[in-house]
Amino acid sequence: MSSRTKNILKMLSVIVVLVMVLMELKIVVIPMLVVYKFWLMVVAFATLLIASK
């Protein structure tokens, strides 16, 4: 995996985590994603683990 791909995956996981934190603080509300907050955090963590290898 190239370093550009790793950087994109890391950036994607950070953006997902930031959106989930803002949703938890009720600053941003995306009704479709409210149900999947936990699983989106799990996916973001897994993406970060994959990109760090």
Protein Blocks (a to p, Z undefined) as FASTA:
>chain_A
ZZklmmmmmmmmmmmmmmmmmmmnomaccfklmmmmmmmmmmmmmmmmmmmZZ
